[in-house]
Amino acid sequence: MSKPVGTGGKAVLTIGHMAGMIDLVALPLWVGGLMQYYHFAPEQAGLTVTVFLLGMMASSAVLAPLFNRLPRRQIAAVGYAVAALGFAIIARQPVGVGSLSTMALLHGMAGLGAGSGLSLVHGSMGRTDNPHRLFALVNLAAAVLGIIVFATVPGLIARHGASILFIVLSAVMGVAALFSALAFPDVGGADVPPAAAQIEPTADRVSKLIWVPIVVVMCLTLNQAMIFAFVERIGAARSFTPGQVQMTLVWLGFVNLVPGPLAALLQKRLSPMSVGIVGPLCQGLLALTLSNSTSFLPYALATAVYVSVVIFSHTFLFGLLSRLDPSGRAVSATPAMTMIGSCLGPALAGFVVAGVGYQALGYVACAVAAVAALLMLWLRIHLRGATRENRHLFA
């Protein structure tokens, strides 16, 4: 039976989300550290991070269909603990390309653990009274974490090497494991939450089309990972100073405070369909700007707002998915759909950079954005026949 989730339970879900999504914050430092300190080639660094994301995707894909039959507290706690252990061991590995296979194996282990915890966090969020608003607020918390990471970790890496990043990741996962073990919320069994019990018949009809917003999320996160993984390296290639690049990332953290609350505020004013069309197009234009600009200001502005477009768009798509499938299974697969895109991004970007150069990343991102926008446009046209009282879902 479904149970209400109090403030404490939502706080635990917030911590779990911050830990599970920290790869979106750490990607530029992660890939940059592997290249600069471990001397990995671009494709090696991208593939190593991709193994972590593949692990997240695999565990989420397995657990999401079983969401309502799992001991969620125990699995979330153990999952984050495994991720913490994996990163702790990574931090002790010797620097150099000779550790590539071991690093990849440990990244996979950490990804399996983090994906398990995050899948149950997102599924539980989908069964709360207002999943859209909660997802918006947890992204605000993740943005605060991003500010802290970008303001402190680059300096620590410069003094102590890239292993410090993995110590930070291990600590974050450890905190999530502890809070999950102590107070992971009980959102009930397989029944539909009361807030969604009266969901419209139209949503039942379109649930067969749920793959469309899922693919759009994959496109958003593919572009996110592909560009953001190399944003620090792009800055270095354009001869921007390390201080300029770090300041840009710090400002990015502050800008990321905006989309979560803004998405919550505009929940009733914007259609997820419209956001799903415009968001990817904006993302593509920003990617083109930051990957091709030789001047610091356009690069900095595009970088600073790049992630916020993904956060804002994903919040509306998360809310749409939670309404189309109130059981929580679809949103429990959020890590899988997110990581399918994210795991391909660094590897694809690495090969593009190695073969063509950084400027080609923007054009690839525009092509992916066009696919996402066309899919949402197709879905919007397909659902033109929605009844008036349900049109706010699909307008």
Number of C-alpha atoms within 10 A of each C-alpha: 11 16 15 15 20 10 10 12 20 21 18 22 29 24 22 31 25 26 26 29 18 20 19 18 23 19 23 23 27 22 30 24 23 25 21 15 16 21 16 22 16 23 19 21 26 30 25 28 27 27 24 28 30 25 25 33 28 19 23 30 21 14 22 24 15 14 23 21 11 14 11 24 21 15 20 28 27 22 29 33 25 24 32 28 20 26 25 22 17 23 20 12 13 13 17 13 17 12 14 20 11 13 23 20 17 22 25 24 22 31 30 26 29 38 33 32 36 30 34 35 29 27 27 28 30 29 30 25 16 16 26 25 23 22 26 27 22 22 26 23 18 26 27 16 18 25 20 14 20 22 17 13 18 21 13 14 16 12 10 11 17 25 24 20 23 19 19 17 23 26 19 21 31 23 18 32 30 17 19 28 19 13 16 27 23 16 22 17 15 15 14 18 22 16 13 18 11 9 16 15 12 18 20 13 12 14 15 10 14 16 13 16 24 20 19 28 25 24 26 30 27 26 31 25 29 29 30 27 30 26 26 24 21 25 24 15 12 16 13 17 13 13 11 15 21 20 16 23 26 20 20 25 26 19 17 28 21 18 24 27 20 14 23 20 13 12 17 11 10 15 18 27 23 17 20 26 23 18 21 30 24 15 27 24 17 25 29 21 20 29 25 18 17 16 13 17 12 16 25 23 16 21 25 22 20 25 25 23 21 21 25 23 26 27 26 28 23 26 22 22 26 25 26 25 20 23 24 30 25 24 32 30 27 27 31 29 25 26 29 24 27 31 28 23 27 33 24 21 29 24 16 19 18 13 10 10 14 22 18 16 25 23 17 19 27 21 14 21 27 15 17 26 22 16 18 24 17 13 18 20 12 13 17 11 12 19 12 8 9 15 14 15 21 21 16
